[in-house]
C-alpha cells in the first residue's frame, strides 16, 4: 500500500450492532456454546428414515372440505 493511501485511510467501520455483538461475546465467552446447545434441542436431530416412511405411507388423504356431509 502506498504512503498516500495509508495517510488518508479511514479506520474500518463497525456499526452499533456489530459493536454490541462484539461486546456481548467478550462479556459472555460461553454464549455461542449455549446457542449451539439450544439449537441441538430442537433442530439438530437424527431422523429415523424408516419410521418416517412408514408414517407417510399410513397417512389418509384429507377431503377438500372436511365439514361437508356424505349425503349431499
C-alpha positions as CSV (number, residue, x, y, z in Angstrom):
1,X,0.0,0.0,0.0
2,X,1.4,3.4,-0.9
3,X,2.2,6.0,1.6
4,X,-0.6,8.3,0.4
5,X,-3.2,5.5,0.8
6,X,-2.0,4.8,4.3
7,X,-2.2,8.5,5.3
8,X,-5.8,9.0,4.0
9,X,-7.1,5.6,5.0
10,X,-10.1,5.7,7.3
11,X,-10.5,3.2,10.2
12,X,-12.7,0.2,9.5
13,X,-16.4,0.9,10.1
14,X,-18.2,-1.0,12.8
15,X,-21.9,-0.4,13.2
16,X,-23.5,-0.1,16.6
17,X,-25.0,-3.6,16.2
18,X,-21.6,-5.1,15.4
19,X,-20.0,-3.3,18.4
20,X,-22.8,-4.6,20.6
21,X,-22.4,-8.2,19.5
22,X,-18.7,-8.0,19.9
23,X,-19.0,-6.6,23.4
24,X,-21.6,-9.3,24.3
25,X,-19.3,-12.1,23.0
26,X,-16.4,-10.6,25.0
27,X,-18.6,-10.4,28.2
28,X,-20.0,-13.9,27.8
29,X,-17.5,-16.2,26.1
30,X,-19.8,-19.2,26.5
31,X,-22.7,-17.6,24.6
32,X,-22.0,-19.4,21.3
33,X,-21.8,-22.8,23.1
34,X,-25.2,-22.1,24.7
35,X,-26.7,-21.1,21.3
36,X,-25.4,-24.4,19.8
37,X,-26.8,-26.4,22.7
38,X,-30.2,-24.7,22.3
39,X,-30.2,-25.3,18.6
40,X,-29.4,-29.0,19.2
41,X,-32.5,-29.3,21.4
42,X,-34.9,-28.6,18.5
43,X,-33.2,-28.7,15.2
44,X,-30.1,-31.0,15.1
45,X,-32.0,-34.3,15.4
46,X,-31.2,-37.7,13.8
47,X,-34.2,-38.8,11.7
48,X,-35.3,-42.4,11.6
49,X,-36.0,-42.6,7.8
50,X,-37.7,-45.9,8.0
51,X,-40.2,-44.7,10.7
52,X,-40.8,-41.5,8.7
53,X,-41.5,-43.5,5.5
54,X,-44.0,-45.7,7.5
55,X,-45.7,-42.6,8.9
56,X,-46.0,-41.1,5.4
57,X,-47.4,-44.3,4.0
58,X,-50.0,-44.5,6.8
59,X,-51.5,-41.0,6.1
60,X,-55.0,-40.8,4.9
61,X,-55.7,-38.1,2.3
62,X,-57.9,-35.4,3.7
63,X,-61.0,-34.3,1.8
64,X,-61.0,-30.8,0.3
65,X,-63.8,-29.7,2.6
66,X,-63.8,-31.7,5.8
67,X,-67.2,-30.5,7.1
68,X,-69.3,-31.5,4.1
69,X,-71.7,-34.3,4.8
70,X,-71.7,-37.5,2.8
71,X,-75.3,-37.5,1.8
72,X,-75.3,-34.3,-0.4
